[in-house]
């Protein structure tokens, strides 16, 4: 039995410098002051983190948006949090759109979290080289970590993988056939019309790769809610699962209160079993199981 925990969208903030608040960061800071700072709370994240640690999982996946405005102070704070979560060998991180919020932030993931975004081949971190996906194998489980993060104009939160990454993704899926392949991506593979400005631009091409090569599980963040959709695969449908922000104090509009998922993986090739367990913060502040589902 292999137990994987999945968290996302922490949106850790830190007081910005005046020079940070130029362009998109300035608009984001206004949005933060107007309400988001009351929603994304460090004490909530601390409680979720403690709950994950108590579950004694084998590995933890964090699917992006660790920071809010992508300032160096936020990155340092996120690095400190990662170190409380676990060592790089036990935690896999991918960036989200807030982690590369503006072009000057592009080098920050590598500078602060490079060891959490590094494959098993001994090469440099993927954030520095740009060679996503990176691959980690943990027993019979293969973690294939993509990056859909890129800086966008104000009011946009789209993501894109690009042809080169999609080609490497297809090769990684083929090379790990027979393992339990878990695909990590920040943006969801399907977005409703109202999320058009926050969608994965090349989602159709991403789904085409999965339909051709297959995978056992896709996990993502970005939409701040529990979600499950089934994607086409070559032999059977593929579950694509989203989780809420790990720091959200309460439900807000279409977004859920803080939570995360556990995946209990067992079996072998052509006979895998995977159970999903959703845990969420309740109105009284306690965290408990809200759903258990046998995916296959």
Buried (B, 14 or more C-beta within 10 A) or exposed (E): EBBBBBBBBBBBBBEBEEEBBEBBBBEBBEEBEEEBBEBBBEEBBEBBBEBBBEBEBBBBBBBBBBBBBBBBBBBBBBBEBBEEBBEBEEBBBBBBBBBBBBEBBBEBBBBBBBBBBBBEEEEBBBBBEEBBBBBBEBEBBBBBBBBBBBBBEEEEBBBBBBEEBBEBBBBBBEBBEEBBBBBBBBBBBBBEEEBEEBBBBBBEBBBBBBEEBBBBBBBBBBBBBBBBBEBEBEEEEBBBBBBBBBBBBBBBEEBBBBBBBBBBBBEEEEEBBBBBBBBBBEEEEEBEEBEEEEBB
